[in-house]
Amino acid sequence: MIFENMGFYFREALLSFRRSALMSIATILSTTTILIIVGMFLLISLNSNLFLENLESQLEIIVYLKDNISKAELNTLEGSFNSIDGIKEAKFVSKEEAYQRLSKDLGEQKDILSAIEINPLPASFEIQVKDPKMIEQIANQITKFEKVEEVEYGRETAERLLNFTYLFRRAGLLVLALLIFASILIISNIIKITVYSRRSEIEIMSLVGANSQFIKWPFIIEGFLQGFISAVLSIIILYYFYFFAINKMRQAIPFLPLVVDIIDLLPIGIAIALLGSLVGILGSMFSVGKYLDV
């Protein structure tokens, strides 16, 4: 029965939208502003998470090898490293490459190396891990291999960084949850005010015998339209603001990692659209119910 009358409910919702255009516009603008604030925080959180992941990806294990290692032993060792669960990549750095890197890093002072007749730098492996939390466990495994002279991964630095990223992510989730909760309350109250301004209309319809579903559905659809329109407007504004901002940031800080792929940004748009629509529906549903005694 409800779905059979859905066309009628939509028409009534649109007519109501037009009759109370000023109130509807005020509701849409208010809701749009709140959704923009939520969206901005989501975008900041997304880019902060990318920045933290970039920091974590720079954590690596340096495995210094003994000088008397043969080619066969080197190949065996490389295969053993790659077979360890959690290792993303094991890159071999020869003694010659290590020397060239040091020379490049010294820059104008590289002449001091001319006094050294024999290359003192050891060959090594630079190992990247899939999960930074496993870095200590993997480093301890590697120390047990023969022909491994020393293993370094900056234990204190790694622990501090991982603790910082953990706390930062948890704090971000808490703030996001509080912000969404506050947004739901504010948008719901805005919709309640809209419904309250038309309480006489609801009471009259109830008195002349209209059933609760007949009264509720136009308001629910109207709430959905207000929430959805607000969400679309906020997404459009956020889209232009975000890409304008990151273009400026790229010019000022070109090395800063930023999310620019539309696919990566899509979940935020979907979340805003769902939030606006659902709060519009639920806010209208509960607000109208208060005046129907059901």
Summary of the structure (lengths in Angstrom):
residues: 294
radius of gyration: 30.7
end to end distance: 19.3
largest distance: 103.8
contacts: 827
relative contact order: 0.16
helix: 73%
strand: 8%
